[in-house]
Amino acid sequence: MFEYLKRAEILGATFADIRYEKIESRSITITEERKYLNQGEEEGYFIRIIQNRNFGFKSTNKISNIDIEDAINSAYGDEKVNIVFLPSKHDRITIGKRFQKSIEEEAKDLEKIKEYIGNLHESIRSFTIKYYEEKFHKEYYSTEDRELVSEGNISRLTITVVGRESNIIAEAFDAVSTHLGYVLDIFDINEILERVRKRLTNQLKGRTAKAGQYQVVLAPEVVGVFTHEALGHLAEADGALDGILYKLKGKKIAPDFVNISDLPTLNHNKAFGTLIYDDEGVEGREVKIIENGIVREFMTDRYYSAYLGQPPTGNARAQSFRDPPLIRMRNTYMKPGDAELEELFESIKEGYYMVSPIGGETSPDGTFQFSIQEGYRIENGEIKEPIRNVGISGYTIETLGKIELVSKKFDLDTGYCGKYGQVVPVSDGGPYIRLSSIKVGGI
């Protein structure tokens, strides 16, 4: 690849890098009536140059089609591009461990799950089981003499059921993902199915929550979606400069015991956003978004690192070789505190316990609204009956200031994050937390 990079320099580029990517993917979908199996492979290259302080790009699926002249000729703009440059580095890494099962063997595993679902709940009218895996090989080269090779795999299982009792129709789901191997070797399918059964039962039998402001306890899944959606996107530098969080840098917006970070990897089987080097060849590091309640720093790519004058964070990610890198989250979470889980419930006379979200909306001004698929009423410190058709809403900065307790217990959740049409795997999570007040309402 370095011969192409050298050619770019000869043609006047002050910087150039090339990404190569090969992806082998499989997907299996099973419903009550059908089964779909798909597998494929794709590979390609993405070339980026800087000339006259403008970016130029070119992507191709064949090395013989690499055209440095086309990349040079595509460079245009306001001639204000400036990036952080890095020292020479050569490295090769493997993320997780490879696993070898045929797609037919994996389909048989999912057929067994289909049999279990048939006996899971008498109300179930339809279901969907989805499995996805991806094995990747990536290479990065730059005119800084950086040569970085990484390979690994990810796998994900999602189960969704729809049930009906009388005139009530309800949907419940659970999903698990990992970078450590085959998802059904890492997680207990019985625990997954039990969560689905419980959530469906709650949605069918639960009461409607009484709207108002309440003390609430949020479980790690809900803390994770808040941390990712309501705060994380506000801390991505390409949006932060025009958002509410940048103006608060260096200011205290939460109690001392609130710490929120984005990391390239965590020692956790659900660290689905694991990324040792990003798609600009930058080593990932911890980004301390909030440290001891104070807004500290933002996630960056090479360009915004130079613009903000902060060390690069390794948050530039692209969905595929066809796409330019964007500033994206990886593993974003609130750090555990000192409280025992029981302490969070003890003093609540009337409130709610929110366990699992099912969707939501956020806005650049920091407002958010999340729907809850599993939740319970709290009375005099005890968890009571389940609730259904409920949501929580608020303003990010105010909500952070209302955190009263943070538990020692901690967990992550996994999923995919979309931005400007690109989707990448991420994880988010945190401890259990208690809020002094948040708006609870029906949906």
N, C-alpha and C positions, 0 to 999 in steps of 0.2 A: 504493500500500500504506500510505502514511503516514496516510491517513484512518482506516484500521482501527486503527492503532497509537494514534492520538490518541483514538479511541473507548475503547480499553483504559485509557488514562490517566484519562479522564473517569470511568470506572467504578471507579477506585481502584487500578489496577495500578501498581506502582512500576517495572516493566520489562516490555517486550513485544518479541518479535521474530517475523518471518514469513519462512519459507523457501518459495520456489517452485522447482519442479524439473520439467523436461521431458526425458524419456529416449526416444531411438529406439534400439532394439536389434535385432540379427540373430543367429541361430545356425544353423550348418550342422553336421550330423553324418553322416558316411559310414562305413559298415562294409563288410565283404566282400559283404554281400547287399542293404543298404538305403541310402537317402539321405533325410535329413530336412532341410527348410528351413523356418525360422520367422522372422518379423519382426513387430515390434509397436511401439507407442508408448504412453506413459502420461505424465500430468502431474498435479500436485497441489500442495497447500499444507499447510504445517505451522505452526500458530500456538502460541506458548508465552508464558505470562504469569507474573509473580510478583505475588501479592497476599497480604497478611498473612504475608509471608515463607514462602509455599508456592508450588510450581509448579502451573500448570494447563496442559493441552494440548488441542489439537483439530487433527485433520487432515481434509482434504476434497479432492476432485478437481476442484471447480469454485469459481471465485472468488465466484460468486453465493451459495455455501453457507457462506462464511466467517461464523462466528457468534462474535463476541467474547464475548457473554454466556455461551455454553456453555463457552468456555475459562475464563472467570472462575469460573463455578460449579463447574468441575472441580478447582479449587485446594484441596488439603487436605494435611495432614501435621502435623509437629511444630513448625511455625513457626520453623524454624532455617535456612531457605535464605538464603544470602548469596553473591553473585557478584562477580567483578571487572567493573567498568564501563569502557568504552572511549570514546575521543574520537570525534567526528564524522569520518566518512570516506566518500568516494565514489570507486569504482574499478571498472574493467572490465578483465578479463584473458582471454587465450586461452591454453590449455594445448596445446602441440603444434601440429599442423597438420591441417586438415580433409582428408579424402580422399573421393573419389566413385567408387565402383565399385558396379555393380548386384549384387544377391545372386546372380544367374545367373552373372555373371563370376567372382565369388568361388567359387561351386560348381565351376566349370570348373577353377580353380586347384587345388582340393582333389581333383578327379578325377585330375589329373596326379599328385598325391602318391600316390593309390591305386595307380596304375600302377607307380610306383617301389617301393612297399612289396611288390608282388607278386614283385619280384626282389631284395628286400633280404636275405632269409635263407630257406633251404629248409625250416627248421623251423616257420615261421609258420603257425599254424592259424586265427587270427582277429586282427582289428585294428579300432581305432576312431580316426577322425580327427575332431576337434572344433574348430570355429572359432566365436569369439564376438566381437562388436564392439558398442560402445555409444557413441553420440553424445549428449552432455549439454549442457543449458543450465540454469544455476542462478542464482537471485537471492536476495539476503539483505537484509532491512530490519529496523531496530531503532529503538526510541524514543530511542536515542543519536544519531539522524540518521546511521546507517550504511546505505549503499546500495552493495552489492557484487554485481557480475555476473561470472560466469565461464562459459566454455564450452570444450569440447574433446572428445576422444575417447580410447577405449582399445580395443585389440584383442588377442586371445589365440588361440594355436594349441596344441593338445595332441594328441600321437600316442601311442597305446598299442598294443602288440602282445603276443600270447600265442603262445609256441612250445612245441613238444614234440619231444623226442628220447628214444626208448626209453621209460623210465618217469619221465623228468624233465619236468615242466611248469614253464615260467618266464614271467614277465611283465616287460616293460620299457617305460619311457615317457620322453618328454621334452616340455617345454612352454616356450614363449616368449611373452612379453607385452610390450606397449609402450604408451606414451602419445604417441608421436611420429608415428603414422600407421598405414598398413596393415602388418600384421605381416610379410607376405611381401615387402614392399618394404624392410623394415628388417633382416631376418635371412636368412641363406643356408639354404635348405631342404636342401641337400646336407649341410651340417654337422649339422643337426638329425637327419636320417635316419641319418647315420653314428654319432651318439651312441646312437640307439636300437638300431642293429644291434650295436654294440659291447657295449652293456649286456645285450642278449638273449644274445649269444654267451657272455659271461662267466657269466651265470646258468645256462646249460646246461652249460658246460665247466668252470666254476670248482670249486675245492676248498672243503671246509668249513674254516672257520678254527678254529684250536686255541684253546679258551677260556682266558682268563687276563687278567692285567694286562700291558699292553704300551705301549711308546712308539708313538705314532701321529702321522701327518700327516693333517690334515683339509683338504680342498679348500674353496673358497669356498661351494659349495652346502651342505655340511655345517656349516660355520661359520655360514652364514646361518640354517639351521633351529635351530641351538643358540642363536644370538643372539636370534632371534625367540621361539621357544617356551620355552626354558629360562630366558632372562633378561628378554626384552622384556615378557612378560605380568606378571612380578613387578614391573616398573617402571611399570605403569599405576596411577595414584594411587588409583583406586577399589578396587583389590585390594591395593595395596602397603601400605596402613596396617595391615592385618592379616597381612601376609606377612613373609618373612624379610629382604627387602631394606631395608625402611624402618628397621629397627633398626640397620642397618649404615651408614646415611647418615653421610658424613664419615670413614668407616673404609677402610683399604686392604685390598682383597681380591684384588688381582692385581698382577703386575709393573708397573713404571712405563710400559712400552711398550704396555700394553693400554688402548685407548680405544674406547668403544662409544657411539654416538649414534643418535638418531632425528631425521631431517630432513624438512622439507616437500618438498624437491626436491633432486635431484642431477644433475650433468651426465653422465647415463648413459642409454643407450637402454632400459635395463630398470628405470628409476626408476618403477615401476608405481604406487607409492603417492603420486605427486606431488599436492600439495594446497597451493595458495598461501594460501587462506583456508579455515578449517574450517567446519563447519555451525553454528557459533555466531558466525560473522563475525569470527573472531580470526585475525590474521596468524600464519602458521606461523613458528616459529623452531627452531633446533637445540636439542635436548634432550641434554645431556651426561650420559648415564646413568652411565658410568664414565669418569673423566678421570684419566690417569696412574695407573691402578690403583685409584682412590678412588671410592666411590659418591657421586655429586654431586647429582643431581636426578631428578625423576620427570615423566612425561607427565601432563598435566592438562587438564581443561575449565575453564570459568569458575568453577564452584563450588569445585573442589579447588584452583585457584590461590588463591582467597581463603582457603580453609581452611589451606593450607600456607604462605601468605604468600610465594609465589614468582610471578614474572611469568608470565602465561599462555603456553602453548606452542603452541596451535592443533591439539590432538589430538582434538577432539570431532568424531565422524563418525557419520553415519546412513546406513543402507543405502538408504533411500528417503524420500519425503515422508511416508510413513505412520509413520515411526519417530522416536523421540527420539534425540538425539545421545548417543553413549557415548564414553568415552576409548579411542581406538584408535591403533595404530601406523600409520606411513606408510612411510618408507624407513629401516629399522633395520639398522645394519651395524657391524662392527668395522673400525676404520681401519687402513690399511696400516702396516707397520713398515719396518725397514731391511735385513732379510735377503734375500739372493738365494735363489731357490727351491731351488737345488741344496744349499744349506747345511742345509736342513731334513732332508734324507735322509742326509747324509754319515756321521753318527755312530751311526746306528741299526743295530745288529747283528741284531736280530730284532724286527719290528714290523709295522704295517699302514698302508696308505694308503687312506683313505676318501674317495671322490670324490663320490658322489651318494646322497642319502637317498631313501627310498620311503615313509616314514611314521614315526610315533612317538607317544609319550605323555609328558606332563609333569604334575607335581603342584605344588600351592601351596607345598609344603615344599622345593621346589627339586630334587627327584629327576627324572630324565629317562631315557628309553630311545628310541633311534632305530634303525630298520631301514635297512640300506644296500643299494642296488641295484647299485652299482658300487664295487668295492674290490679291493685287491691286497696281497699279502704283500711285505714289505720284508726283505731279507737283505743284511747288510754294505753298507748304503747304496744298494742297487740294488732297483728295482721288479721283482718277480718275477711269478708266475702270478696270475690273478684268483681271487677268493674269492666264495662265494655263501652264501645263508642265514645272514647275519651281522648282528649289531647291536652298538651301543655303549651303555653306560649309566653313570650317575654322579650326582653331586650338583653342582649348578650352582656354588656358591661354591668348593668344592674344585677343580673342573675349571678355573675361571678362575685359580686359584693355581698350576696346573700348566702353564700356558703358558710354553714355553721360548723359542720363536722366532716372529716374525711377518714374513711376506714383504712385499716391495714390491708384488708382483703382486696384483691385486684384481679382484673381479667381483661381480655381483649376480645373484640369482635372483628369480623372481616367482611370485605366487600369490594366493589369496584367504584371508582370515582370518575365522574365525567367532567371535562372542561374543554370548551371550544371544540367539541366534537371528538375529542380523544378520551379513551377510557383506560385506566391503569389500576392494578390491584393495590389495595391499601388495607391497613388495619387501624382501628381506633379503640379506645377504651379508657379504663381508669378504675378507681376504687368505687365503693358506695359512698354517696355524699348526701348530706341533709341540707336542704334549703329552708331558710326562715319563712319564705313566701314565694309562691309562683302561681300564675293564673291557670286554673284547671277548668276545662269546659267540655261540653259534648261536641261530637263531630257528625 
